[in-house]
Amino acid sequence: MSRTLLAGDVGGTKTSLGLFHPDHPRPTPIITKRFATAAFDSLESVVVRFLSEAKGIAPVTAACFGVAGPIRNGVSQLTNVPWAVDAKLLGVRVGIKTVGLLNDLEAMVAAVPTLQPAELSVVRTGSADEAGNYALIAPGTGLGEAGLRRAGGRLISTPSEGGHADFAARTTRELELVTWLSTRVDRVALEDVVSGPGLLTLSRFTHQVTQCAASQDAEMSPLSPSTITGNALNGVCPACLDALDLFVSALGAAAGNLALRTLATAGVFVGGGIVPRLGDALQTNRFTDAFINKGPMRSLLEAIPVWVVLHEETALLGAAIAADTLARDSRV
């Protein structure tokens, strides 16, 4: 009997669900749909709605969901959503025997080895070690990090809460930023700088003396990350350019640090909602210099390729890959 896989990417704003053919190594989507997370009171209710609308498709062998929150013993209390997700209980209630949970960044990184050239943008070519590990860094509402390591002939995704680690200033300008920011927060975390809200913070720092040169208002109105980026790339506001330069440099340094921690010799991938909108900003020496400037490890970093992820449903695809692994393991 033909079987299918159910995958989900559960975020604070949207929840994407999909049914996939269990093609290996990359499952093929049959039907996918996005739902507004806030419109439902539980993941179970979203899954029930989705499956009711996807009638006539083969039974689900296994399901896996990438969720925005830490997972303990198959249970997650989502960080920005008032949902508690219990994999075992969810499976019982929707009639699926094998159900797993992944952190959303774990799900994303699980998919990166299957991405095609058209789904990626090259930042640095490097020389990928096909037998090495992968890493993913993803600035968005916060900052996510995850690794994909080789063990026992398999690739195993590893979660991280590295975005909440301390921000380490490397330059005089960054020291000025930390001094300024320390008067506003108890401690300066990495995602306070390298994230969408972090870019807004950087803009406030660089616009302390003068208003945005692109603004016609007597008083500077709040800028959005896309406005800051656009002003910087179009050369219409030096302070916006300064903010973007600080962001790109900090992102490059964080990506290089992650590469060192995970020995990601197969490559580092940069995802997240705001990254594709950065245009050519990552194709600059600011990103590359910060990425490779790691003292005695410089030669190691110089060999590591870096890509931007363009695939819009990478986490959903990664959850489908994880569901396929669960289904295969359950048959052993």
C-alpha positions as CSV (number, residue, x, y, z in Angstrom):
1,M,0.0,0.0,0.0
2,S,1.3,3.5,-0.9
3,R,2.2,5.6,2.1
4,T,2.8,9.3,2.6
5,L,4.7,11.5,5.1
6,L,3.3,14.5,7.0
7,A,5.6,17.4,7.7
8,G,5.2,20.7,9.5
9,D,7.0,23.9,10.2
10,V,5.4,25.6,13.2
11,G,6.3,29.2,13.7
12,G,4.9,32.2,15.7
13,T,3.3,33.7,12.6
14,K,2.6,30.9,10.2
15,T,2.4,27.1,10.3
16,S,3.2,25.3,7.1
17,L,2.0,21.7,6.7
18,G,2.6,19.3,3.8
19,L,2.1,15.7,2.6
20,F,5.1,14.2,0.8
21,H,5.9,11.1,-1.2
22,P,8.7,9.2,0.7
23,D,11.3,9.6,-2.1
24,H,14.8,9.3,-0.8
25,P,16.9,11.4,0.0
26,R,14.5,14.2,-0.8
27,P,10.8,13.6,-0.3
28,T,8.5,15.0,-3.0
29,P,5.6,17.3,-2.0
30,I,2.1,16.2,-2.8
31,I,0.2,19.1,-1.2
32,T,1.3,21.9,1.1
33,K,-0.6,24.7,2.8
34,R,0.1,27.6,5.1
35,F,-2.1,28.5,8.1
36,A,-2.1,31.6,10.4
37,T,-0.8,30.1,13.7
38,A,-2.8,32.6,15.8
39,A,-6.0,31.4,14.2
40,F,-5.7,28.0,16.0
41,D,-5.5,27.0,19.7
42,S,-3.2,24.0,19.1
43,L,-1.1,22.2,16.5
44,E,-3.6,19.3,16.7
45,S,-6.4,21.6,15.4
46,V,-4.2,22.7,12.5
47,V,-3.3,19.2,11.6
48,V,-6.9,18.0,11.7
49,R,-8.0,20.9,9.4
50,F,-5.2,20.2,7.0
51,L,-5.8,16.4,6.8
52,S,-9.6,17.0,6.4
53,E,-8.8,19.2,3.3
54,A,-6.4,16.6,1.9
55,K,-8.8,13.7,1.4
56,G,-8.0,10.9,-1.0
57,I,-4.3,10.8,-0.3
58,A,-2.6,7.6,0.9
59,P,-2.4,7.0,4.7
60,V,0.4,8.8,6.6
61,T,3.3,6.5,7.6
62,A,5.1,9.0,9.9
63,A,5.0,12.7,10.8
64,C,7.5,15.2,12.0
65,F,7.2,18.8,13.0
66,G,9.8,21.5,13.3
67,V,8.8,23.8,16.1
68,A,10.0,27.2,17.3
69,G,11.1,26.2,20.8
70,P,13.3,23.8,22.8
71,I,12.2,20.1,23.0
72,R,12.5,17.8,26.0
73,N,11.4,14.2,25.9
74,G,9.2,14.7,22.8
75,V,7.4,17.8,24.3
76,S,7.9,21.4,23.5
77,Q,6.4,24.6,24.9
78,L,6.7,27.0,21.9
79,T,8.6,30.2,22.6
80,N,6.3,32.7,21.0
81,V,3.0,30.7,20.8
82,P,0.9,29.5,23.7
83,W,1.0,25.9,22.5
84,A,2.4,22.9,24.3
85,V,3.1,20.2,21.7
86,D,3.5,16.5,22.8
87,A,4.5,14.3,20.0
88,K,3.1,11.1,21.4
89,L,-0.2,12.6,22.4
90,L,-0.5,14.4,19.0
91,G,0.0,11.0,17.2
92,V,-2.7,9.4,19.3
93,R,-5.2,12.2,18.7
94,V,-4.7,12.4,14.9
95,G,-4.2,8.7,14.3
96,I,-0.5,8.6,13.3
97,K,1.6,6.0,15.0
98,T,5.0,7.6,14.5
99,V,5.4,11.3,15.3
100,G,8.6,13.3,16.0
101,L,9.5,16.8,16.9
102,L,12.5,18.9,15.9
103,N,13.6,22.4,16.7
104,D,12.8,24.5,13.6
105,L,16.5,25.1,13.0
106,E,17.2,21.4,13.2
107,A,14.6,20.9,10.6
108,M,16.1,23.5,8.3
109,V,19.6,22.2,8.6
110,A,18.4,18.6,7.8
111,A,17.4,19.8,4.4
112,V,20.5,21.7,3.3
113,P,22.4,18.7,1.7
114,T,19.4,18.1,-0.6
115,L,19.1,21.7,-1.8
116,Q,19.7,22.3,-5.5
117,P,22.0,25.1,-7.0
118,A,18.9,27.2,-8.0
119,E,17.8,27.1,-4.3
120,L,21.1,28.6,-3.1
121,S,23.1,31.7,-3.7
122,V,26.9,31.5,-3.4
123,V,28.6,33.8,-0.9
124,R,32.0,32.0,-0.8
125,T,33.0,29.1,-3.0
126,G,35.6,27.5,-0.8
127,S,36.4,23.8,-1.1
128,A,33.6,21.7,0.4
129,D,34.6,18.5,2.2
130,E,31.9,16.0,1.1
131,A,32.6,13.9,4.2
132,G,32.3,16.9,6.6
133,N,29.7,18.5,8.8
134,Y,27.2,21.3,7.8
135,A,26.1,24.3,9.8
136,L,23.2,26.7,9.5
137,I,22.8,30.2,10.9
138,A,19.5,32.0,10.4
139,P,18.7,35.6,11.5
140,G,15.1,36.5,11.6
141,T,12.9,37.5,14.5
142,G,15.7,36.0,16.6
143,L,18.9,34.2,15.7
144,G,18.9,30.5,15.1
145,E,21.8,28.1,14.8
146,A,22.1,24.4,14.2
147,G,24.6,21.8,13.0
148,L,24.4,18.6,10.9
149,R,27.1,16.2,11.9
150,R,28.2,12.8,10.5
151,A,28.0,9.9,12.9
152,G,27.8,6.2,12.1
153,G,27.3,6.8,8.4
154,R,24.3,9.1,9.0
155,L,23.8,12.9,9.1
156,I,22.3,13.9,12.5
157,S,20.9,17.4,13.1
158,T,21.9,19.0,16.4
159,P,19.9,21.9,18.0
160,S,21.3,25.0,19.5
161,E,20.2,28.1,21.4
162,G,23.4,29.9,20.2
163,G,21.5,33.1,19.4
164,H,21.2,33.7,23.1
165,A,24.9,33.5,23.7
166,D,26.8,36.7,24.6
167,F,27.7,39.0,21.8
168,A,31.5,39.3,21.6
169,A,32.7,42.7,20.3
170,R,35.7,42.5,18.0
171,T,36.3,46.1,16.9
172,T,36.4,49.6,18.5
173,R,33.1,50.4,16.8
174,E,31.5,47.2,18.2
175,L,32.8,48.1,21.7
176,E,31.1,51.4,21.3
177,L,27.9,49.6,20.4
178,V,28.1,47.3,23.4
179,T,28.8,50.2,25.7
180,W,25.7,52.0,24.3
181,L,23.5,48.9,24.3
182,S,24.5,47.9,27.8
183,T,22.7,50.9,29.2
184,R,19.5,49.6,27.6
185,V,19.6,45.8,28.3
186,D,20.9,43.6,31.2
187,R,23.2,41.7,28.9
188,V,24.0,42.0,25.2
189,A,23.1,38.7,23.5
190,L,24.2,37.8,20.0
191,E,20.6,38.0,18.6
192,D,20.4,41.5,20.1
193,V,22.6,42.5,17.1
194,V,22.3,39.7,14.5
195,S,18.5,39.6,13.8
196,G,15.8,41.7,12.3
197,P,15.2,43.5,15.6
198,G,19.0,43.7,15.9
199,L,19.2,45.6,12.7
200,L,16.7,48.1,14.1
201,T,18.9,48.4,17.2
202,L,22.0,49.0,15.0
203,S,20.1,51.7,13.1
204,R,19.2,53.5,16.4
205,F,22.8,53.4,17.4
206,T,24.1,54.8,14.1
207,H,21.4,57.5,13.9
208,Q,22.1,58.9,17.4
209,V,23.3,62.3,16.1
210,T,21.4,62.9,12.9
211,Q,18.1,61.7,11.4
212,C,18.0,59.3,8.5
213,A,19.2,61.1,5.4
214,A,16.4,59.4,3.4
215,S,13.7,60.7,5.8
216,Q,11.8,63.9,5.0
217,D,10.3,64.1,8.5
218,A,11.4,66.7,11.0
219,E,11.8,63.9,13.4
220,M,13.0,60.5,12.3
221,S,10.2,58.0,12.1
222,P,10.9,54.3,13.0
223,L,12.6,52.5,10.3
224,S,12.0,48.9,9.2
225,P,14.8,46.4,8.4
226,S,13.8,46.5,4.7
227,T,13.9,50.3,4.7
228,I,17.3,50.4,6.4
229,T,18.7,47.8,3.9
230,G,17.2,49.7,1.0
231,N,18.6,53.0,2.1
232,A,22.0,51.4,2.6
233,L,22.2,49.5,-0.7
234,N,20.9,52.6,-2.6
235,G,23.5,54.8,-1.0
236,V,20.9,57.4,0.3
237,C,21.8,57.3,4.0
238,P,25.3,56.9,5.4
239,A,23.9,56.0,8.9
240,C,21.8,53.2,7.4
241,L,24.9,52.0,5.5
242,D,26.8,52.0,8.8
243,A,24.1,49.9,10.4
244,L,24.1,47.4,7.6
245,D,27.9,47.2,7.6
246,L,27.8,46.5,11.4
247,F,25.1,43.8,10.8
248,V,26.9,42.1,8.0
249,S,30.2,42.0,9.8
250,A,28.6,40.6,13.0
251,L,26.8,38.0,11.0
252,G,30.0,37.0,9.2
253,A,31.8,36.7,12.6
254,A,29.0,34.6,14.1
255,A,28.9,32.3,11.0
256,G,32.6,31.8,11.3
257,N,32.3,31.0,15.0
258,L,29.6,28.5,14.3
259,A,31.8,26.9,11.6
260,L,34.5,26.5,14.2
261,R,32.2,25.0,16.8
262,T,30.7,22.5,14.5
263,L,33.7,21.9,12.2
264,A,31.4,22.6,9.3
265,T,33.9,21.7,6.5
266,A,31.1,20.7,4.2
267,G,29.7,24.2,4.3
268,V,27.9,26.9,6.2
269,F,24.4,28.0,5.1
270,V,22.8,31.3,5.9
271,G,19.0,31.2,6.1
272,G,16.3,33.3,7.8
273,G,13.6,35.6,6.5
274,I,15.7,38.8,6.2
275,V,18.8,37.4,4.5
276,P,17.5,37.1,0.9
277,R,16.6,40.8,1.1
278,L,20.1,41.8,1.9
279,G,21.0,41.8,-1.8
280,D,24.7,41.9,-2.5
281,A,25.6,43.0,1.1
282,L,26.9,39.5,2.0
283,Q,29.1,39.5,-1.2
284,T,31.4,42.0,0.5
285,N,34.7,41.8,2.3
286,R,32.9,42.8,5.5
287,F,31.2,39.4,5.7
288,T,34.2,37.4,4.4
289,D,36.9,39.1,6.5
290,A,34.8,38.6,9.7
291,F,34.1,35.0,8.7
292,I,37.7,33.9,8.1
293,N,39.6,36.2,10.6
294,K,40.0,33.5,13.3
295,G,43.7,33.6,14.0
296,P,45.4,30.2,13.7
297,M,42.1,28.8,12.2
298,R,42.1,31.2,9.3
299,S,43.2,28.6,6.8
300,L,40.4,26.2,7.9
301,L,37.8,29.0,7.5
302,E,39.2,30.0,4.1
303,A,38.3,26.5,2.7
304,I,34.7,26.5,4.0
305,P,32.1,27.5,1.4
306,V,29.1,29.6,2.4
307,W,25.7,29.8,0.7
308,V,22.5,31.8,1.3
309,V,19.4,29.6,1.3
310,L,16.7,30.8,-1.1
311,H,14.3,27.9,-0.7
312,E,11.3,29.3,1.1
313,E,10.1,26.1,2.8
314,T,13.5,24.6,3.9
315,A,12.2,23.8,7.4
316,L,9.2,22.0,6.0
317,L,11.4,20.0,3.6
318,G,13.7,19.1,6.5
319,A,10.8,17.9,8.6
320,A,9.7,15.7,5.7
321,I,13.2,14.2,5.6
322,A,13.1,13.6,9.3
323,A,9.7,12.0,9.0
324,D,11.1,9.7,6.3
325,T,13.9,8.7,8.6
326,L,11.4,7.9,11.4
327,A,9.4,5.8,9.0
328,R,12.4,3.8,7.9
329,D,13.7,3.3,11.4
330,S,10.2,2.1,12.5
331,R,10.4,-0.7,9.9
332,V,13.8,-2.0,11.1
